[in-house]
Every structure is written in C-alpha cells, then in structure tokens.
Amino acid sequence: MSSKVQSKGSKAKDHQPSTQENLPPPEANAEAIHFLNSLREEELQLLFFSETLVMVSDTGEPQGELTIEVQRGKYKDQSGVITYFPFVHASSRGLMDKTLCGSSLLAYLSWKLEVVEQQSQEFIKFHILPMEQKTTLLKQNDQLAMTRMVKEGEEVKTEVTFFPRPSIEGFVSQAANLVLLRVMAWRHTVPSNARFLALDTEGKLCYSTYQALGSQTIQVGHQQVEVFIVEQTVHSEQGIPMSCQFYLLSDGHLAKRIQVGSPGCCMITKVPVLREEDDIEPRPVFKKQPLVWEEDLELYSRFLDRKHPEAQTLISDFLLFLLLRQPVDVVTFAAEYFGPFAKRHPPAPALRSSTRPSPFRELEPARSEA
C-alpha cells in the first residue's frame, strides 16, 4: 500500500506517520471471503429497490431524510467497454444539533460486491469551521486507488492511496455494506466469526464485523412488523470502534437504523410491500412421441412439395384452365386434364385429334339414319 499526501492552506500540518503504520495491514478471514463468494447475481437482483427513511431526533421530531436505492446500472470503463453492474445511490440531508449536514454516495459494484467505482461526500455546515470530505475509490487493473479530500475551513488536505488487489480481498465499501445487509436479511443469517475489511473515518483499512442481535417486533405507524437486527462494528486501529444497528425486514428493506452513541435515528413511517421469493416451477417434461410423418397431412404435404416441386406448377395450371373453361362437370374435366399424367396411362401421340373420344365420357348414341 502506498500513499501520497498534499496539504494546502494557512493551517496545513506536516504529515507524520505514526508507529501504527508499521504494523502489518489487516486481512479478511476465510469466513468473510467465503460469504462474499457465495453471492449470486440472481439473488442480488431480488434486492434491487429504493427506500426512504426519516431522520428523527431523540424527541421524535423529524430532522431530515435518508434515501437508499439499489438497481441495475450500465457502467462504461475507461476503455469504453459497457458492463451491467449493481448501482447504489444513497443520500441524506438533515439537521444535527440545528446544524445542516448531509451525505451522498454513488457506486458501481461487481456481482461479488467488489468496488468498481465509488464516490462519496459528507459535509457539516458549522458556522465557524465548516467541514467537507470527498472520497473516490476506483478500480485500476490489479489495484484500488483511493483519493480522499478533507476540507476544514480554508484548509484542504488531499491524500491518494493505492491498495494492491490481494490486500483488499474481503473489503466491504460503504455501498457494498448497504447491499450486504440486504443479503443478510434475505438469508436471515449473519456469517459466523466473519471478519471483513472496511475504511475507518480516517480512510485507513481496518476490520469490520457483523453480529446478529436476533429478531424483534417494532411499531411502524399503525402496524407491528418483525425485524432482523444486525449490528456492524468498524474497528478503527486509531480510534474507538463505531457500531451501527440495522433493523431489517424479511426482504431486505431497512426499517430502522441506529448509530450507537447518537441521540437520533432513521426509521420508516410506512411498511413497504414486502417482496417474496418467486417459486420457480420445474420445467414440464414431455415424453418423446414417435413421429409418423406419413399420417400427418401437413408434414406429408410438405414432403410432396419438396420431393415433387412440379406438382405445384401442375396444379396451378389446372386451376388456371378451370377458370378459363368453366366446365359444367368439374370432376370429368379434372379427370381428362390429369389423365395423361397417370403412370398406367399409355403415352398419347404428339398429334392427336381434338375430337378423340374421352374415356371419361359416355359415348353418345348413334343417330339413326332417316
């Protein structure tokens, strides 16, 4: 892992590496990696929906709104290649102690929840010293590039860090975390003893763990719903661990979110229509039936058309003559027309009398002499 720090402003401080940077980087364990590898595209597509939660204070007063949307997105890389990936869009805006704050998140993830590209922004409009932070994660060949900009008042500090691909195996970004929680709710399970990787508030790699706190019934509007509670903890190596509890419905919808130590929370005001897994019926099995094409009139007709293409021409000529002559006796006319083509019919002379008697007509009685 390599990094580069640039600072601008009147209060910029020199970057001094701490002794903790000399420690080996954290690594995800096998349980976490196995859980991510078990994800399937068909399963993730069931979790594509949007939801909105209301940010409320400890007294129950609304303070803002949180929106989370996961859908199928079209991503175009630097080479111009277009690929369809899960697309995550989350945003929040509200008041914290009467101070305006907000965040936004845009990300494309692989079907194993690896970061393809992610952009996040957070801000707090303090009157004296407003703060803003922007972080960009971009997959580049065999590494992940992170650009982090922190602005405090007039001071701006930019840091660029490159993580080799092997070092971020099992990494769960902010966007991936939102999808991963939906998977846990859908499966109603949390991987036991799994230790993932995440970024702390300082942009450093650290451990992230999930713990199932069981099920609980909560009140949402005039309804009571059962939720599955999952607690995520980000174990920062330079600060105290940060925990957040997620109250999830059976289909992955987020009913409530509580950040441990924060006076407020986010919750839904109306129970959404829960989505259930579609029962896939087995394909019907049809027994193979013997095909006797000679008994099928349509197939037999097609066979004759292919074997004797001249028959179509012969019939067309017959119908043409039939329309021109308009005979009274159509059956006898047809017999006279097709008679020469019979196999047992003797060949007729090339020049024959047009008055030659027809074998298909009765001979006229001889006239008696007067």
N, C-alpha and C positions, 0 to 999 in steps of 0.2 A: 504494500500500500504506500503510495506516495502522495504528497500534498504540497500545495503552494499557497501562501497567504499574502494578500496585498491589503494595505490599510491606507485610508485617506481621511483627512480631517484634522482639526486642531488638537483633538484629544486622542489621536491614534496611539496605541501602545504596541511595543515590540512583541513579536510572537516568541514566547519562551516555552519550549517543550517541557512537559513535566516528566517525572520519573515513571508515570504510569504508561507513557507511550512506548517505553522499552519492554513492556510486558508482551507476551505473545498475543496475537489477536484472538478474539473469541471465535468459537466454531460451533455450528449447529450439530446436534447429535443425530444418531441414526433414526430415532423415532420421528423427529421433525421432518427430516428429509423423506422418509417413507410416507408420511401423511401427505406431503405436497405431491409426491409422485403418484399417489393414488387418485388424484383428481382427474375427472374425465370431462371432456367437452360437453357431452350430453347432460351431465349433472350441472355444470356451471350455467348452461343455457336456461335451466329451470329457475335460476336465481336472478334473471335479468328483469328488474323492475325498479321503479323510483318510489321514494317515500319522503315524507316531510314530518319533522318533529318540531315542537315548540320548546324554546328555551325559557325556563321558568326559574324564578328566584326561590330562596328558601321559604318565602312567604306565599308562594304560589302565583306571583304576578308574572305575566308574560314579559320576557326580555328580548326576544328575538326568534330566529327560525333557523333550523338546520335541514338541509335538503341533501339527499344521497340518491344518486342514480347510477345504475349499472346496466349496460346494454352492449350490444354487438357493434363494434366500431371498425371503420376502414382506416388502416394505418399505411402511410406511404413513407418508406425509409429514404435515406439519402441517395440511394441508387435508383429511386423511382419505382421500386417494387411495392405493390399493394398487397397487403395481407389483412385478414379479418381477425381482430383480437377483442377480448373483453375491454370495454371502455368504461372508466369510472369518473364520475363528475360529482364532487361534493362541495358544498359552500355553506357558510354560516355567517350571520351578521346579527349583532345584538349589543346589549349594554352589559358591562361588568363594573359594578360599583359606580354607575352613572357615567361610565367611560365607554365610548364607542370602540368596538373590536370586531374582528371578523377574520375569516379564512376562506381560501379557495383551493381546490385540488382537482387537477386534470391528469389522467394517467391512462396509458395503454399497457396491458399486461398480457403475458403469454398464457396459454391454457394451463400451465403449471404455476401461474401467478408470479412468474419472474417479471421483473421490471423491463419493459421495452423503452418507455419514456414516461417521466412523471414530472409535473410542475406543481409546486405548492407555494402558497403565500399566506402569511399571517401578519396582522397589524393590530396595534393598540394605540389609539389616539390620545395619549397622555397630553395634558395641557403644557407641561414643562418640557418633557422629553419623549416625544412620540417614537414608537418603535415599529420596525418593519423587518420582516425576514422573508427571503425568497430562496427556494431550493429547487434545483433541477437535477434529475437523475436521467442519464442517457446511456443506453447500452451501446458499446462500441467494440465490435469484434469480440475479443476474449476478456473484456474488462467493463466495469461500470464507472462512468465518470460522474462525479458529483460537483456541482457548482453551487456554493452557498454564499449568499449576500446578506449581511446583517447591517441594518442602519439604525443608529440611536442618535436622534437629534441631527447634527451635521456630520457625525462620524459614520463612515461607511467602511466596512471590512468585507473583503471578498476572499473566499477560500475555494480552491479547486483540489479535489482529491480523486485518485484513481484506485479502484478496488479490483484486483485480479479476480477473474471468474471463480477459481477454486475457493477463494476466501469468502465469497458471499453465497455459497451454497446453503440453502435453507433461510435466506434473507426474506423477510416479510416487510414490505414498504407500507406506508400509510394506506394507499389504495388497496393493496393486497390484503391488508388486515380487514377492511370492510367486507371484502368478498369471502375471506376465510371464515369470518364469524357467521356468515350466512350458511356456509357449508356445514359448520359445526351444529348450527341449529337444525338444518335439514336432516343431518345424520343423527342428531340428538346425542352427540358424543364429542368428547374432547380427547385428543391423543394423550395417553398417559405418559408422564415424565418427559414430554417433548420439550426441547429447548431450541427455540428458533433464534434468528438474528434480527435485529432492528437498529434503527438510529435513535439516539437519545436527543435531547433538546440542543445539544452542542454539535450535533452532526457526527457523533462518534459511534462506531459499531459496538453493540452490546447485546446481551441476552434478552430474549423476550419469551415469557412463559404464559400459558393459559391454564386456568383451573375451573372446573365445573363446580358451581355452587348449588346445584340441584334445581328443582322446579318450584314455582311459587305462583299463586293466584293473585293478580293485581286488578285494580279497578280502572277501567278506561271508559270515561263517560258514564253511561248507564249500564255498561256490560262488565262482566268479570271474565278475564281470559287467563289461561295458563301460560307461563313463560318459562323459558330455559335460561338460567343465569350463567354467564361466562365472565370470568374476571381475567383481564390481561394485565400483566405487570412488565414494565420495561425496566430492566436492572441496569441503570447507568453506573459506569465504573467511577465517575467523577462526582456523582451526586446521589441523592436519595432515590429509591425506587418510586416509580409513578404507576399507580394502578387505576384501572377504569373498569367499571362493571357494566355489562351489556345484558339487558333483559330482552330475549329474543322469542318471537313467536315461532310456531312449528315450521312455517315455510321460509323462515329467514328474515322476516320483517323485524325491524328494531322497534320495540315498544318503549324502551326507556334506556337512558344512558346516564350513568353517574360517575363523575370523576372523584375518586376518593380524596377527601380533604377540601373539596369545592362546595360552597353553600348551595349552588343551584344544580339543575339537571335538565335533561332534554327528554321529552316524552310525547307520545302521540295523543291526540284528542279524540280520535275515532278509530275503531277497529277496522282494519282493511279486510277486503275479501281474501281469505286465505286460499292459497293455491295448493292443490293436492297433486301427487304424482299420478300421471296417467297410467292406467293399467294397459299394458301392451298385450293384446291378444296374440296367441300364436298363429302363425300363418296356416291357412287351411291346406290340408293335404288331399290332393286329388289322385285317385288311383289311375294308373295308366290303362286306357282303354284301347283295345286293338282297333286299328283303323282299316275298315274295308271300304276303300275309296270307290270300288265299282258300284256299291249300293248307295253312295251319296250322289244325288243328282247334280249338285253344284260342282263337286270335285270331278265327277265323270264328264260333265260338260266342259270344264276347263281342260281336262285331259284330251278330249277330242279336238278342242280348239288348237291345242299345241301340236298334237300329232297330225291333224289334218287341217291346216290353215286354209286350204282351198274350199273347205266346206262352207266357211263363212261367205266367201265370194259367190259360191253357187246359190246359196240361199238368198243373198242379196239380189242376184239376177232374177231368181224366180219371183221374188216379191215385186220386182220392177215390171216384169211381164204380166204378173197378175193384176197390177194396177192399170196397165195399158189395155189388156184384153177384156178385163172384167167379165170372165166367163160365168155362165149360169150355173154350171156344175163344176165347183171348185175342186172337188175330190178327183174327178176324172181328169181335169186339167192338170193337176199335180202329178197324177199317175203318168200321164203322157209326157210331162216335162222331165220327170226323174227316171222314167223307164229306161232310156238308153244308158243310164249310169249303173244299172244293176249288173252284178257280177255274172249272172247266168243269162243275161240277155245277149243274143248273138249280135255281133257288130253289124251295124246298118251300113249300107253302101253310102259312099260320099254324096252321090247324086241320086236322090230318090224322089219319087213323085210326091208332090204335096197333097195329092188326093188318095195316097195309100191308106187303106182302111186301118183304123186303130184297133189293136187287140183289146182295148178297154171299153170300146163302144159296141153295142149290139148292131148287127148287120141290118140294114134297112130291108124290109120285104121287097121282093122283086115286083115291079109293076107288070101287071097283066097287059098283054097286047090286045089292043082293041080289035 
